[in-house]
């Protein structure tokens, strides 16, 4: 623990990159409660001995547990954010980043290829997300059409019934009220084509 702490404090002012080994050391110290050897709480230990908040240390440990060590290697090589990593996580494995039919090792030497591949994968994921949004909106419009069609069918059926004047007025009043609701509903701003 002392060796790691000395090394971590010496490099704390550098780029701020945390390696998987650093995150693993943090996890072991937290899980084995090594901070108690110094009569410190985990939060005090993080602040006083590591130079980071407990929340940040726990976030780093969480990233290790969620993504594994490849997240840290890829983040150091490409600067990828956690959210970006989540979006392309399906292309990342222990041996590297799968892209365009090849597996790119996650190493400093391959950083330019990794950066280009990550950018392309992010664009692809964004396009797929936009396509899903369009499909979702199209499905909502189709559902609205089915419901409106059913409503119009019901209106025609009711109008064909022998309604007394009070019932006819009630039906027309409800139709007008619904029409006003539709008319008053703000139309979303149209996107530029």
Residue, then its C-alpha position, 0 to 999 in steps of 0.5 A: x500500500x505504501x509503495x502504491x500511495x507514494x507512486x500515486x501521490x508523485x504522479x497525481x498532478x499528471x494528466x489525471x489518467x487512472x490505469x486499471x491497475x490503479x483502480x484495482x489497487x483502490x478496490x483492494x484497499x477499499x474492500x480489504x479496509x486497509x484504510x483502517x490501518x491508518x485509523x481513517x475512514x474510506x472518505x478520509x483516506x481518499x482525500x488525505x492519502x490519495x488526493x481524490x474524493x471518496x465518490x471519485x474513487x468509488x466511481x473509478x472502482x465502479x468503472x473497473x467493475x462495470x467495464x473491466x480493465x479495457x475501459x481504462x486502456x481505451x480511455x488512456x489511448x483515445x480519451x473516450x468518455x464513460x458514456x461513449x464507452x457504454x454506447x460502443x461497449x459491444x465492440x470492445x473485448x479483452x483482446x481489443x476493439x472490433x472494427x471493420x472486420x479487424x480486432x485492433x489491440x488496445x495499446x498506445x502504439x495503436x492509438x491513432x487507429x483506435x481513435x479513428x475506429x472509436x469516432x466511426x463507431x460513435x457516428x454509427x451508434x448515433x445514426x442507429x439511435x436516430x433511425x430508432x427514434x424515427x421508427x418510434x415516431x412512425x409507430x406512434x403515428x400509426x397507433x394514433x391513426x388506428x385509434x383515430x380511425x376507431x374513434x371516427x367509426x364509433x362517431x359514425x355509429x353513434x350519429x346513426x342512432x336515433x338520438x334525442x335532441x339532448x343526446x345529439x347536443x351532448x355528442x356534438x358538445x363532446x366532439x367540439x371539446x375534443x376538436x378544441x383540444x386538438x386545435x389548442x395543442x401546440x404543434x412541435x417546431x418543424x425541423x429544418x429539412 
